[in-house]
Each structure stands twice: as structure tokens, then as C-alpha cells.
Amino acid sequence: MKRTYKSEKINCAKCENLIKVSLEDDFGPIDVDLTKTPKEVTVDIDSDEQENNFKNEMKDLGFDILN
């Protein structure tokens, strides 16, 4: 199921590329909307465990998830 998460620390295309390069192998296609404030990251999540892993990976990259 596609889920959208918000993060305030994503600022530019370099941040977007870091997220995609680091996480798309594990989570599939990731869409980062840089036009929204806070920025939105949309990804296909299949389980609570995968969601927790995604949030932890984002945090490890320096991008805390707000929701």
C-alpha cells in the first residue's frame, strides 16, 4: 500500500537523491515531493515491520519522519 510520510529535514534534490539511492533497493520506487512543506516521501509499504524499517532507515540518513 502506498503511504506518504512527512519530513522537515529534506531540503533539496541532493537529499532526494540520497533517499532514493540509499533506500530504493530495499523499498522499491520512492517519490519525494519537494514542493510541499514539510516535504513528503511516498513509498509502497506492505507491513508494519517494513514501515518501522523504513522509518529507521530514514532516521539513519538524518531525515526524521513526522507522522
PDB file of N, CA, C, O and CB in Angstrom:
ATOM      1  N   MET A   1       0.836  -1.164   0.000  1.00  0.00           N
ATOM      2  CA  MET A   1       0.000   0.000   0.000  1.00  0.00           C
ATOM      3  C   MET A   1       0.894   1.244   0.000  1.00  0.00           C
ATOM      4  O   MET A   1       1.858   1.323   0.761  1.00  0.00           O
ATOM      5  CB  MET A   1      -0.958  -0.011   1.213  1.00  0.00           C
ATOM      6  N   LYS A   2       0.570   2.201  -0.849  1.00  0.00           N
ATOM      7  CA  LYS A   2       1.333   3.449  -0.882  1.00  0.00           C
ATOM      8  C   LYS A   2       1.051   4.243   0.387  1.00  0.00           C
ATOM      9  O   LYS A   2      -0.100   4.429   0.782  1.00  0.00           O
ATOM     10  CB  LYS A   2       0.981   4.287  -2.146  1.00  0.00           C
ATOM     11  N   ARG A   3       2.119   4.702   1.011  1.00  0.00           N
ATOM     12  CA  ARG A   3       1.995   5.541   2.201  1.00  0.00           C
ATOM     13  C   ARG A   3       2.869   6.767   2.017  1.00  0.00           C
ATOM     14  O   ARG A   3       3.939   6.705   1.412  1.00  0.00           O
ATOM     15  CB  ARG A   3       2.392   4.761   3.493  1.00  0.00           C
ATOM     16  N   THR A   4       2.394   7.878   2.548  1.00  0.00           N
ATOM     17  CA  THR A   4       3.122   9.134   2.444  1.00  0.00           C
ATOM     18  C   THR A   4       3.534   9.585   3.832  1.00  0.00           C
ATOM     19  O   THR A   4       2.724   9.619   4.758  1.00  0.00           O
ATOM     20  CB  THR A   4       2.269  10.217   1.745  1.00  0.00           C
ATOM     21  N   TYR A   5       4.805   9.929   3.962  1.00  0.00           N
ATOM     22  CA  TYR A   5       5.383  10.375   5.228  1.00  0.00           C
ATOM     23  C   TYR A   5       5.908  11.787   5.059  1.00  0.00           C
ATOM     24  O   TYR A   5       6.336  12.173   3.971  1.00  0.00           O
ATOM     25  CB  TYR A   5       6.514   9.419   5.700  1.00  0.00           C
ATOM     26  N   LYS A   6       5.875  12.551   6.129  1.00  0.00           N
ATOM     27  CA  LYS A   6       6.359  13.931   6.106  1.00  0.00           C
ATOM     28  C   LYS A   6       7.683  14.032   6.854  1.00  0.00           C
ATOM     29  O   LYS A   6       7.889  13.372   7.872  1.00  0.00           O
ATOM     30  CB  LYS A   6       5.316  14.890   6.724  1.00  0.00           C
ATOM     31  N   SER A   7       8.580  14.874   6.328  1.00  0.00           N
ATOM     32  CA  SER A   7       9.868  15.115   6.969  1.00  0.00           C
ATOM     33  C   SER A   7      10.291  16.551   6.701  1.00  0.00           C
ATOM     34  O   SER A   7      10.257  17.004   5.556  1.00  0.00           O
ATOM     35  CB  SER A   7      10.945  14.116   6.459  1.00  0.00           C
ATOM     36  N   GLU A   8      10.691  17.274   7.746  1.00  0.00           N
ATOM     37  CA  GLU A   8      11.097  18.671   7.600  1.00  0.00           C
ATOM     38  C   GLU A   8      12.548  18.826   7.164  1.00  0.00           C
ATOM     39  O   GLU A   8      12.920  19.900   6.691  1.00  0.00           O
ATOM     40  CB  GLU A   8      10.884  19.400   8.899  1.00  0.00           C
ATOM     41  N   LYS A   9      13.364  17.821   7.299  1.00  0.00           N
ATOM     42  CA  LYS A   9      14.801  17.962   7.048  1.00  0.00           C
ATOM     43  C   LYS A   9      15.207  17.712   5.601  1.00  0.00           C
ATOM     44  O   LYS A   9      16.384  17.845   5.269  1.00  0.00           O
ATOM     45  CB  LYS A   9      15.553  17.024   7.929  1.00  0.00           C
ATOM     46  N   ILE A  10      14.282  17.361   4.747  1.00  0.00           N
ATOM     47  CA  ILE A  10      14.585  17.189   3.326  1.00  0.00           C
ATOM     48  C   ILE A  10      14.525  18.576   2.692  1.00  0.00           C
ATOM     49  O   ILE A  10      13.480  19.226   2.713  1.00  0.00           O
ATOM     50  CB  ILE A  10      13.577  16.179   2.622  1.00  0.00           C
ATOM     51  N   ASN A  11      15.648  19.030   2.128  1.00  0.00           N
ATOM     52  CA  ASN A  11      15.720  20.409   1.655  1.00  0.00           C
ATOM     53  C   ASN A  11      15.914  20.577   0.154  1.00  0.00           C
ATOM     54  O   ASN A  11      15.546  21.614  -0.398  1.00  0.00           O
ATOM     55  CB  ASN A  11      16.814  21.092   2.346  1.00  0.00           C
ATOM     56  N   CYS A  12      16.481  19.584  -0.515  1.00  0.00           N
ATOM     57  CA  CYS A  12      16.880  19.823  -1.904  1.00  0.00           C
ATOM     58  C   CYS A  12      16.950  18.509  -2.678  1.00  0.00           C
ATOM     59  O   CYS A  12      16.689  17.431  -2.144  1.00  0.00           O
ATOM     60  CB  CYS A  12      18.240  20.548  -1.959  1.00  0.00           C
ATOM     61  N   ALA A  13      17.310  18.636  -3.948  1.00  0.00           N
ATOM     62  CA  ALA A  13      17.420  17.460  -4.816  1.00  0.00           C
ATOM     63  C   ALA A  13      18.510  16.502  -4.342  1.00  0.00           C
ATOM     64  O   ALA A  13      18.401  15.294  -4.554  1.00  0.00           O
ATOM     65  CB  ALA A  13      17.703  17.893  -6.251  1.00  0.00           C
ATOM     66  N   LYS A  14      19.560  17.020  -3.703  1.00  0.00           N
ATOM     67  CA  LYS A  14      20.609  16.130  -3.174  1.00  0.00           C
ATOM     68  C   LYS A  14      20.036  15.223  -2.090  1.00  0.00           C
ATOM     69  O   LYS A  14      20.369  14.040  -2.024  1.00  0.00           O
ATOM     70  CB  LYS A  14      21.796  16.954  -2.609  1.00  0.00           C
ATOM     71  N   CYS A  15      19.172  15.781  -1.242  1.00  0.00           N
ATOM     72  CA  CYS A  15      18.514  14.979  -0.203  1.00  0.00           C
ATOM     73  C   CYS A  15      17.625  13.916  -0.851  1.00  0.00           C
ATOM     74  O   CYS A  15      17.627  12.755  -0.442  1.00  0.00           O
ATOM     75  CB  CYS A  15      17.674  15.884   0.746  1.00  0.00           C
ATOM     76  N   GLU A  16      16.873  14.328  -1.857  1.00  0.00           N
ATOM     77  CA  GLU A  16      16.000  13.406  -2.580  1.00  0.00           C
ATOM     78  C   GLU A  16      16.814  12.260  -3.183  1.00  0.00           C
ATOM     79  O   GLU A  16      16.439  11.094  -3.050  1.00  0.00           O
ATOM     80  CB  GLU A  16      15.224  14.152  -3.685  1.00  0.00           C
ATOM     81  N   ASN A  17      17.914  12.587  -3.837  1.00  0.00           N
ATOM     82  CA  ASN A  17      18.759  11.560  -4.447  1.00  0.00           C
ATOM     83  C   ASN A  17      19.362  10.632  -3.407  1.00  0.00           C
ATOM     84  O   ASN A  17      19.452   9.426  -3.639  1.00  0.00           O
ATOM     85  CB  ASN A  17      19.866  12.205  -5.261  1.00  0.00           C
ATOM     86  N   LEU A  18      19.779  11.167  -2.262  1.00  0.00           N
ATOM     87  CA  LEU A  18      20.330  10.338  -1.188  1.00  0.00           C
ATOM     88  C   LEU A  18      19.299   9.311  -0.729  1.00  0.00           C
ATOM     89  O   LEU A  18      19.621   8.135  -0.558  1.00  0.00           O
ATOM     90  CB  LEU A  18      20.779  11.215   0.002  1.00  0.00           C
ATOM     91  N   ILE A  19      18.068   9.755  -0.533  1.00  0.00           N
ATOM     92  CA  ILE A  19      16.998   8.854  -0.096  1.00  0.00           C
ATOM     93  C   ILE A  19      16.780   7.761  -1.141  1.00  0.00           C
ATOM     94  O   ILE A  19      16.721   6.578  -0.804  1.00  0.00           O
ATOM     95  CB  ILE A  19      15.682   9.640   0.151  1.00  0.00           C
ATOM     96  N   LYS A  20      16.661   8.154  -2.398  1.00  0.00           N
ATOM     97  CA  LYS A  20      16.389   7.180  -3.456  1.00  0.00           C
ATOM     98  C   LYS A  20      17.534   6.189  -3.634  1.00  0.00           C
ATOM     99  O   LYS A  20      17.300   4.982  -3.705  1.00  0.00           O
ATOM    100  CB  LYS A  20      16.126   7.898  -4.769  1.00  0.00           C
ATOM    101  N   VAL A  21      18.751   6.676  -3.704  1.00  0.00           N
ATOM    102  CA  VAL A  21      19.912   5.796  -3.901  1.00  0.00           C
ATOM    103  C   VAL A  21      20.073   4.843  -2.718  1.00  0.00           C
ATOM    104  O   VAL A  21      20.421   3.676  -2.902  1.00  0.00           O
ATOM    105  CB  VAL A  21      21.201   6.630  -4.091  1.00  0.00           C
ATOM    106  N   SER A  22      19.823   5.331  -1.522  1.00  0.00           N
ATOM    107  CA  SER A  22      20.037   4.528  -0.317  1.00  0.00           C
ATOM    108  C   SER A  22      18.928   3.513  -0.063  1.00  0.00           C
ATOM    109  O   SER A  22      19.189   2.440   0.480  1.00  0.00           O
ATOM    110  CB  SER A  22      20.164   5.430   0.875  1.00  0.00           C
ATOM    111  N   LEU A  23      17.691   3.837  -0.450  1.00  0.00           N
ATOM    112  CA  LEU A  23      16.565   3.022   0.006  1.00  0.00           C
ATOM    113  C   LEU A  23      15.765   2.310  -1.083  1.00  0.00           C
ATOM    114  O   LEU A  23      15.022   1.379  -0.771  1.00  0.00           O
ATOM    115  CB  LEU A  23      15.652   3.870   0.766  1.00  0.00           C
ATOM    116  N   GLU A  24      15.888   2.711  -2.337  1.00  0.00           N
ATOM    117  CA  GLU A  24      15.044   2.095  -3.365  1.00  0.00           C
ATOM    118  C   GLU A  24      15.337   0.615  -3.586  1.00  0.00           C
ATOM    119  O   GLU A  24      14.437  -0.123  -3.986  1.00  0.00           O
ATOM    120  CB  GLU A  24      15.213   2.829  -4.662  1.00  0.00           C
ATOM    121  N   ASP A  25      16.550   0.158  -3.344  1.00  0.00           N
ATOM    122  CA  ASP A  25      16.841  -1.278  -3.489  1.00  0.00           C
ATOM    123  C   ASP A  25      16.027  -2.103  -2.494  1.00  0.00           C
ATOM    124  O   ASP A  25      15.600  -3.213  -2.811  1.00  0.00           O
ATOM    125  CB  ASP A  25      18.348  -1.549  -3.289  1.00  0.00           C
ATOM    126  N   ASP A  26      15.812  -1.569  -1.299  1.00  0.00           N
ATOM    127  CA  ASP A  26      15.081  -2.298  -0.262  1.00  0.00           C
ATOM    128  C   ASP A  26      13.578  -2.045  -0.285  1.00  0.00           C
ATOM    129  O   ASP A  26      12.801  -2.926   0.084  1.00  0.00           O
ATOM    130  CB  ASP A  26      15.621  -1.931   1.086  1.00  0.00           C
ATOM    131  N   PHE A  27      13.155  -0.850  -0.714  1.00  0.00           N
ATOM    132  CA  PHE A  27      11.751  -0.464  -0.588  1.00  0.00           C
ATOM    133  C   PHE A  27      11.045  -0.194  -1.913  1.00  0.00           C
ATOM    134  O   PHE A  27       9.857   0.128  -1.917  1.00  0.00           O
ATOM    135  CB  PHE A  27      11.652   0.745   0.262  1.00  0.00           C
ATOM    136  N   GLY A  28      11.741  -0.317  -3.025  1.00  0.00           N
ATOM    137  CA  GLY A  28      11.130  -0.046  -4.318  1.00  0.00           C
ATOM    138  C   GLY A  28      11.105   1.442  -4.614  1.00  0.00           C
ATOM    139  O   GLY A  28      11.740   2.232  -3.914  1.00  0.00           O
ATOM    140  N   PRO A  29      10.365   1.828  -5.659  1.00  0.00           N
ATOM    141  CA  PRO A  29      10.334   3.236  -6.061  1.00  0.00           C
ATOM    142  C   PRO A  29       9.872   4.157  -4.929  1.00  0.00           C
ATOM    143  O   PRO A  29       8.911   3.862  -4.220  1.00  0.00           O
ATOM    144  CB  PRO A  29       9.423   3.409  -7.264  1.00  0.00           C
ATOM    145  N   ILE A  30      10.571   5.263  -4.782  1.00  0.00           N
ATOM    146  CA  ILE A  30      10.262   6.252  -3.751  1.00  0.00           C
ATOM    147  C   ILE A  30      10.063   7.592  -4.442  1.00  0.00           C
ATOM    148  O   ILE A  30      10.877   8.009  -5.266  1.00  0.00           O
ATOM    149  CB  ILE A  30      11.399   6.333  -2.665  1.00  0.00           C
ATOM    150  N   ASP A  31       8.964   8.264  -4.094  1.00  0.00           N
ATOM    151  CA  ASP A  31       8.691   9.594  -4.636  1.00  0.00           C
ATOM    152  C   ASP A  31       8.896  10.617  -3.524  1.00  0.00           C
ATOM    153  O   ASP A  31       8.343  10.477  -2.434  1.00  0.00           O
ATOM    154  CB  ASP A  31       7.241   9.684  -5.223  1.00  0.00           C
ATOM    155  N   VAL A  32       9.692  11.644  -3.805  1.00  0.00           N
ATOM    156  CA  VAL A  32       9.931  12.722  -2.845  1.00  0.00           C
ATOM    157  C   VAL A  32       9.357  13.999  -3.441  1.00  0.00           C
ATOM    158  O   VAL A  32       9.777  14.435  -4.513  1.00  0.00           O
ATOM    159  CB  VAL A  32      11.466  12.881  -2.517  1.00  0.00           C
ATOM    160  N   ASP A  33       8.389  14.602  -2.739  1.00  0.00           N
ATOM    161  CA  ASP A  33       7.757  15.834  -3.210  1.00  0.00           C
ATOM    162  C   ASP A  33       8.409  17.020  -2.520  1.00  0.00           C
ATOM    163  O   ASP A  33       8.162  17.285  -1.343  1.00  0.00           O
ATOM    164  CB  ASP A  33       6.224  15.817  -2.945  1.00  0.00           C
ATOM    165  N   LEU A  34       9.247  17.730  -3.270  1.00  0.00           N
ATOM    166  CA  LEU A  34       9.974  18.876  -2.720  1.00  0.00           C
ATOM    167  C   LEU A  34       9.145  20.153  -2.731  1.00  0.00           C
ATOM    168  O   LEU A  34       9.596  21.184  -2.234  1.00  0.00           O
ATOM    169  CB  LEU A  34      11.252  19.097  -3.497  1.00  0.00           C
ATOM    170  N   THR A  35       7.928  20.100  -3.296  1.00  0.00           N
ATOM    171  CA  THR A  35       7.093  21.300  -3.358  1.00  0.00           C
ATOM    172  C   THR A  35       6.258  21.495  -2.103  1.00  0.00           C
ATOM    173  O   THR A  35       5.716  22.581  -1.893  1.00  0.00           O
ATOM    174  CB  THR A  35       6.187  21.234  -4.561  1.00  0.00           C
ATOM    175  N   LYS A  36       6.141  20.483  -1.271  1.00  0.00           N
ATOM    176  CA  LYS A  36       5.328  20.556  -0.057  1.00  0.00           C
ATOM    177  C   LYS A  36       6.188  20.963   1.132  1.00  0.00           C
ATOM    178  O   LYS A  36       7.402  20.759   1.134  1.00  0.00           O
ATOM    179  CB  LYS A  36       4.638  19.207   0.219  1.00  0.00           C
ATOM    180  N   THR A  37       5.544  21.540   2.141  1.00  0.00           N
ATOM    181  CA  THR A  37       6.225  21.837   3.397  1.00  0.00           C
ATOM    182  C   THR A  37       5.344  21.338   4.528  1.00  0.00           C
ATOM    183  O   THR A  37       4.221  21.821   4.672  1.00  0.00           O
ATOM    184  CB  THR A  37       6.526  23.370   3.543  1.00  0.00           C
ATOM    185  N   PRO A  38       5.803  20.392   5.337  1.00  0.00           N
ATOM    186  CA  PRO A  38       7.065  19.671   5.204  1.00  0.00           C
ATOM    187  C   PRO A  38       7.062  18.783   3.956  1.00  0.00           C
ATOM    188  O   PRO A  38       6.011  18.469   3.397  1.00  0.00           O
ATOM    189  CB  PRO A  38       7.328  18.823   6.457  1.00  0.00           C
ATOM    190  N   LYS A  39       8.256  18.392   3.541  1.00  0.00           N
ATOM    191  CA  LYS A  39       8.419  17.563   2.347  1.00  0.00           C
ATOM    192  C   LYS A  39       7.746  16.210   2.558  1.00  0.00           C
ATOM    193  O   LYS A  39       7.656  15.720   3.684  1.00  0.00           O
ATOM    194  CB  LYS A  39       9.919  17.374   2.009  1.00  0.00           C
ATOM    195  N   GLU A  40       7.272  15.612   1.463  1.00  0.00           N
ATOM    196  CA  GLU A  40       6.572  14.340   1.538  1.00  0.00           C
ATOM    197  C   GLU A  40       7.324  13.249   0.783  1.00  0.00           C
ATOM    198  O   GLU A  40       7.832  13.459  -0.319  1.00  0.00           O
ATOM    199  CB  GLU A  40       5.159  14.482   0.985  1.00  0.00           C
ATOM    200  N   VAL A  41       7.379  12.080   1.414  1.00  0.00           N
ATOM    201  CA  VAL A  41       8.019  10.909   0.820  1.00  0.00           C
ATOM    202  C   VAL A  41       6.950   9.824   0.698  1.00  0.00           C
ATOM    203  O   VAL A  41       6.330   9.442   1.690  1.00  0.00           O
ATOM    204  CB  VAL A  41       9.253  10.414   1.683  1.00  0.00           C
ATOM    205  N   THR A  42       6.739   9.335  -0.518  1.00  0.00           N
ATOM    206  CA  THR A  42       5.732   8.304  -0.754  1.00  0.00           C
ATOM    207  C   THR A  42       6.435   7.021  -1.178  1.00  0.00           C
ATOM    208  O   THR A  42       7.295   7.015  -2.060  1.00  0.00           O
ATOM    209  CB  THR A  42       4.702   8.758  -1.833  1.00  0.00           C
ATOM    210  N   VAL A  43       6.036   5.930  -0.515  1.00  0.00           N
ATOM    211  CA  VAL A  43       6.671   4.635  -0.751  1.00  0.00           C
ATOM    212  C   VAL A  43       5.624   3.539  -0.565  1.00  0.00           C
ATOM    213  O   VAL A  43       4.656   3.725   0.172  1.00  0.00           O
ATOM    214  CB  VAL A  43       7.889   4.417   0.208  1.00  0.00           C
ATOM    215  N   ASP A  44       5.815   2.407  -1.225  1.00  0.00           N
ATOM    216  CA  ASP A  44       4.913   1.267  -1.096  1.00  0.00           C
ATOM    217  C   ASP A  44       5.362   0.427   0.099  1.00  0.00           C
ATOM    218  O   ASP A  44       6.437  -0.172   0.078  1.00  0.00           O
ATOM    219  CB  ASP A  44       4.888   0.413  -2.409  1.00  0.00           C
ATOM    220  N   ILE A  45       4.524   0.387   1.144  1.00  0.00           N
ATOM    221  CA  ILE A  45       4.834  -0.335   2.382  1.00  0.00           C
ATOM    222  C   ILE A  45       3.832  -1.474   2.542  1.00  0.00           C
ATOM    223  O   ILE A  45       2.624  -1.260   2.438  1.00  0.00           O
ATOM    224  CB  ILE A  45       4.797   0.622   3.627  1.00  0.00           C
ATOM    225  N   ASP A  46       4.334  -2.691   2.798  1.00  0.00           N
ATOM    226  CA  ASP A  46       3.471  -3.867   2.868  1.00  0.00           C
ATOM    227  C   ASP A  46       3.145  -4.345   4.276  1.00  0.00           C
ATOM    228  O   ASP A  46       2.198  -5.110   4.460  1.00  0.00           O
ATOM    229  CB  ASP A  46       4.102  -4.971   2.130  1.00  0.00           C
ATOM    230  N   SER A  47       3.914  -3.907   5.277  1.00  0.00           N
ATOM    231  CA  SER A  47       3.685  -4.415   6.630  1.00  0.00           C
ATOM    232  C   SER A  47       4.162  -3.400   7.660  1.00  0.00           C
ATOM    233  O   SER A  47       4.896  -2.466   7.338  1.00  0.00           O
ATOM    234  CB  SER A  47       4.402  -5.765   6.836  1.00  0.00           C
ATOM    235  N   ASP A  48       3.732  -3.598   8.904  1.00  0.00           N
ATOM    236  CA  ASP A  48       4.188  -2.731   9.993  1.00  0.00           C
ATOM    237  C   ASP A  48       5.693  -2.846  10.180  1.00  0.00           C
ATOM    238  O   ASP A  48       6.367  -1.858  10.469  1.00  0.00           O
ATOM    239  CB  ASP A  48       3.465  -3.083  11.303  1.00  0.00           C
ATOM    240  N   GLU A  49       6.217  -4.055  10.014  1.00  0.00           N
ATOM    241  CA  GLU A  49       7.663  -4.262  10.152  1.00  0.00           C
ATOM    242  C   GLU A  49       8.426  -3.485   9.078  1.00  0.00           C
ATOM    243  O   GLU A  49       9.440  -2.848   9.366  1.00  0.00           O
ATOM    244  CB  GLU A  49       8.006  -5.766  10.065  1.00  0.00           C
ATOM    245  N   GLN A  50       7.936  -3.542   7.848  1.00  0.00           N
ATOM    246  CA  GLN A  50       8.589  -2.803   6.772  1.00  0.00           C
ATOM    247  C   GLN A  50       8.491  -1.295   7.016  1.00  0.00           C
ATOM    248  O   GLN A  50       9.430  -0.553   6.729  1.00  0.00           O
ATOM    249  CB  GLN A  50       7.962  -3.167   5.412  1.00  0.00           C
ATOM    250  N   GLU A  51       7.351  -0.848   7.546  1.00  0.00           N
ATOM    251  CA  GLU A  51       7.191   0.572   7.859  1.00  0.00           C
ATOM    252  C   GLU A  51       8.200   1.011   8.920  1.00  0.00           C
ATOM    253  O   GLU A  51       8.825   2.063   8.786  1.00  0.00           O
ATOM    254  CB  GLU A  51       5.757   0.858   8.341  1.00  0.00           C
ATOM    255  N   ASN A  52       8.359   0.215   9.960  1.00  0.00           N
ATOM    256  CA  ASN A  52       9.341   0.532  11.006  1.00  0.00           C
ATOM    257  C   ASN A  52      10.754   0.560  10.436  1.00  0.00           C
ATOM    258  O   ASN A  52      11.546   1.439  10.773  1.00  0.00           O
ATOM    259  CB  ASN A  52       9.258  -0.491  12.154  1.00  0.00           C
ATOM    260  N   ASN A  53      11.067  -0.399   9.575  1.00  0.00           N
ATOM    261  CA  ASN A  53      12.389  -0.426   8.936  1.00  0.00           C
ATOM    262  C   ASN A  53      12.611   0.823   8.095  1.00  0.00           C
ATOM    263  O   ASN A  53      13.694   1.408   8.126  1.00  0.00           O
ATOM    264  CB  ASN A  53      12.542  -1.682   8.061  1.00  0.00           C
ATOM    265  N   PHE A  54      11.589   1.239   7.342  1.00  0.00           N
ATOM    266  CA  PHE A  54      11.703   2.440   6.509  1.00  0.00           C
ATOM    267  C   PHE A  54      11.952   3.673   7.377  1.00  0.00           C
ATOM    268  O   PHE A  54      12.841   4.474   7.087  1.00  0.00           O
ATOM    269  CB  PHE A  54      10.428   2.633   5.659  1.00  0.00           C
ATOM    270  N   LYS A  55      11.172   3.820   8.429  1.00  0.00           N
ATOM    271  CA  LYS A  55      11.342   4.979   9.320  1.00  0.00           C
ATOM    272  C   LYS A  55      12.731   4.988   9.949  1.00  0.00           C
ATOM    273  O   LYS A  55      13.356   6.043  10.061  1.00  0.00           O
ATOM    274  CB  LYS A  55      10.267   4.974  10.422  1.00  0.00           C
ATOM    275  N   ASN A  56      13.216   3.820  10.360  1.00  0.00           N
ATOM    276  CA  ASN A  56      14.551   3.738  10.952  1.00  0.00           C
ATOM    277  C   ASN A  56      15.636   4.069   9.934  1.00  0.00           C
ATOM    278  O   ASN A  56      16.597   4.766  10.259  1.00  0.00           O
ATOM    279  CB  ASN A  56      14.789   2.346  11.528  1.00  0.00           C
ATOM    280  N   GLU A  57      15.490   3.578   8.710  1.00  0.00           N
ATOM    281  CA  GLU A  57      16.462   3.877   7.655  1.00  0.00           C
ATOM    282  C   GLU A  57      16.474   5.373   7.341  1.00  0.00           C
ATOM    283  O   GLU A  57      17.537   5.964   7.153  1.00  0.00           O
ATOM    284  CB  GLU A  57      16.143   3.067   6.379  1.00  0.00           C
ATOM    285  N   MET A  58      15.290   5.979   7.285  1.00  0.00           N
ATOM    286  CA  MET A  58      15.216   7.429   7.043  1.00  0.00           C
ATOM    287  C   MET A  58      15.910   8.191   8.174  1.00  0.00           C
ATOM    288  O   MET A  58      16.638   9.153   7.928  1.00  0.00           O
ATOM    289  CB  MET A  58      13.735   7.890   6.915  1.00  0.00           C
ATOM    290  N   LYS A  59      15.683   7.760   9.399  1.00  0.00           N
ATOM    291  CA  LYS A  59      16.320   8.412  10.551  1.00  0.00           C
ATOM    292  C   LYS A  59      17.835   8.265  10.473  1.00  0.00           C
ATOM    293  O   LYS A  59      18.569   9.211  10.757  1.00  0.00           O
ATOM    294  CB  LYS A  59      15.793   7.816  11.878  1.00  0.00           C
ATOM    295  N   ASP A  60      18.303   7.078  10.089  1.00  0.00           N
ATOM    296  CA  ASP A  60      19.748   6.851   9.946  1.00  0.00           C
ATOM    297  C   ASP A  60      20.364   7.783   8.900  1.00  0.00           C
ATOM    298  O   ASP A  60      21.532   8.158   9.008  1.00  0.00           O
ATOM    299  CB  ASP A  60      20.020   5.387   9.565  1.00  0.00           C
ATOM    300  N   LEU A  61      19.574   8.155   7.886  1.00  0.00           N
ATOM    301  CA  LEU A  61      20.047   9.088   6.861  1.00  0.00           C
ATOM    302  C   LEU A  61      19.966  10.547   7.325  1.00  0.00           C
ATOM    303  O   LEU A  61      20.470  11.448   6.654  1.00  0.00           O
ATOM    304  CB  LEU A  61      19.234   8.909   5.582  1.00  0.00           C
ATOM    305  N   GLY A  62      19.323  10.770   8.488  1.00  0.00           N
ATOM    306  CA  GLY A  62      19.202  12.128   9.024  1.00  0.00           C
ATOM    307  C   GLY A  62      17.862  12.783   8.766  1.00  0.00           C
ATOM    308  O   GLY A  62      17.706  13.985   8.980  1.00  0.00           O
ATOM    309  N   PHE A  63      16.887  12.001   8.305  1.00  0.00           N
ATOM    310  CA  PHE A  63      15.565  12.536   7.987  1.00  0.00           C
ATOM    311  C   PHE A  63      14.517  11.909   8.904  1.00  0.00           C
ATOM    312  O   PHE A  63      14.029  10.810   8.640  1.00  0.00           O
ATOM    313  CB  PHE A  63      15.211  12.278   6.501  1.00  0.00           C
ATOM    314  N   ASP A  64      14.176  12.611   9.977  1.00  0.00           N
ATOM    315  CA  ASP A  64      13.148  12.113  10.889  1.00  0.00           C
ATOM    316  C   ASP A  64      11.777  12.189  10.225  1.00  0.00           C
ATOM    317  O   ASP A  64      11.453  13.171   9.557  1.00  0.00           O
ATOM    318  CB  ASP A  64      13.155  12.915  12.210  1.00  0.00           C
ATOM    319  N   ILE A  65      10.981  11.148  10.417  1.00  0.00           N
ATOM    320  CA  ILE A  65       9.610  11.112   9.916  1.00  0.00           C
ATOM    321  C   ILE A  65       8.713  11.760  10.967  1.00  0.00           C
ATOM    322  O   ILE A  65       8.802  11.434  12.151  1.00  0.00           O
ATOM    323  CB  ILE A  65       9.150   9.641   9.598  1.00  0.00           C
ATOM    324  N   LEU A  66       7.850  12.676  10.530  1.00  0.00           N
ATOM    325  CA  LEU A  66       6.986  13.406  11.456  1.00  0.00           C
ATOM    326  C   LEU A  66       5.697  12.665  11.765  1.00  0.00           C
ATOM    327  O   LEU A  66       5.108  12.889  12.822  1.00  0.00           O
ATOM    328  CB  LEU A  66       6.661  14.760  10.893  1.00  0.00           C
ATOM    329  N   ASN A  67       5.237  11.786  10.874  1.00  0.00           N
ATOM    330  CA  ASN A  67       3.969  11.098  11.112  1.00  0.00           C
ATOM    331  C   ASN A  67       4.146   9.608  11.080  1.00  0.00           C
ATOM    332  O   ASN A  67       3.179   8.867  11.261  1.00  0.00           O
ATOM    333  CB  ASN A  67       2.933  11.511  10.092  1.00  0.00           C
TER     334      ASN A  67
END
